[in-house]
């Protein structure tokens, strides 16, 4: 019986992990004034657990971030950038 409960529990965990989806969003990033600013923003965003990539563009003042929305949230990513000195918010498409 214990083995059956453990198998069912593992299946539920696997199903929960399968439901987490990879998501890509575009963020507007403020206060970037030099060519090195995107490096700081990218490192801050990538330090958030679940972020797979963060591509920051200085010219457009945006970041395209791909993350596992079961692990990371948009709020966590924006907060990481903001805490590094570069406020971020969801960009209008």
C-alpha positions as CSV (number, residue, x, y, z in Angstrom):
1,X,0.0,0.0,0.0
2,X,2.8,2.4,0.8
3,X,4.4,1.7,-2.5
4,X,1.1,2.5,-4.3
5,X,0.9,5.8,-2.4
6,X,4.5,6.7,-3.3
7,X,3.9,5.9,-7.0
8,X,0.7,8.0,-7.0
9,X,2.5,10.9,-5.3
10,X,5.4,10.8,-7.8
11,X,2.9,10.8,-10.7
12,X,1.2,13.8,-9.2
13,X,4.6,15.6,-8.9
14,X,5.4,14.7,-12.5
15,X,2.0,16.0,-13.7
16,X,2.5,19.2,-11.8
17,X,5.9,19.7,-13.4
18,X,4.4,19.0,-16.8
19,X,1.8,21.8,-16.3
20,X,4.5,24.4,-15.6
21,X,5.1,26.1,-18.9
22,X,8.0,28.0,-20.4
23,X,7.0,31.6,-20.9
24,X,8.7,34.4,-22.8
25,X,7.9,38.1,-22.0
26,X,9.2,41.5,-23.1
27,X,9.9,43.9,-20.3
28,X,10.6,47.7,-20.6
29,X,13.7,48.5,-18.5
30,X,14.2,52.1,-17.2
31,X,17.4,53.9,-16.2
32,X,19.8,52.2,-18.6
33,X,22.3,54.9,-19.6
34,X,25.4,53.1,-20.8
35,X,26.5,50.0,-22.7
36,X,27.3,48.1,-19.5
37,X,23.8,48.5,-17.9
38,X,22.3,45.6,-19.9
39,X,24.9,43.3,-18.4
40,X,23.8,44.2,-14.9
41,X,20.2,43.8,-15.8
42,X,20.8,40.5,-17.5
43,X,22.7,39.1,-14.5
44,X,20.1,40.2,-12.0
45,X,17.3,38.6,-14.0
46,X,19.2,35.4,-14.7
47,X,19.8,35.1,-10.9
48,X,16.1,34.5,-10.4
49,X,15.5,30.7,-10.1
50,X,13.6,29.5,-13.2
51,X,14.9,32.1,-15.6
52,X,16.3,30.4,-18.6
53,X,17.5,33.5,-20.5
54,X,17.4,37.2,-20.4
55,X,18.4,39.2,-23.5
56,X,18.6,42.9,-22.8
57,X,18.8,45.5,-25.5
58,X,20.3,48.9,-24.6
59,X,19.0,50.7,-27.7
60,X,15.3,49.7,-27.2
61,X,15.6,49.6,-23.4
62,X,13.9,46.2,-23.3
63,X,14.6,42.7,-22.1
64,X,13.2,39.5,-23.5
65,X,13.1,36.9,-20.7
66,X,12.3,33.2,-21.0
67,X,11.4,31.5,-17.8
68,X,9.6,28.6,-16.2
69,X,6.4,30.1,-14.9
70,X,6.1,27.3,-12.4
71,X,9.3,28.4,-10.7
72,X,9.7,32.1,-11.5
73,X,7.2,34.9,-11.8
74,X,7.1,38.1,-13.8
75,X,7.0,40.0,-10.5
76,X,10.2,38.2,-9.3
77,X,12.0,39.0,-12.5
78,X,10.9,42.7,-12.5
79,X,11.9,43.0,-8.8
80,X,15.4,41.6,-9.4
81,X,16.0,44.2,-12.1
82,X,14.5,47.0,-10.0
83,X,16.6,46.0,-7.0
84,X,19.7,46.2,-9.3
85,X,18.7,49.8,-10.0
86,X,16.8,49.3,-13.3
87,X,13.1,49.3,-12.8
88,X,11.3,46.9,-15.1
89,X,7.7,46.4,-16.2
90,X,5.8,44.5,-18.8
91,X,6.3,46.2,-22.1
92,X,3.5,47.2,-24.4
93,X,3.7,45.2,-27.6
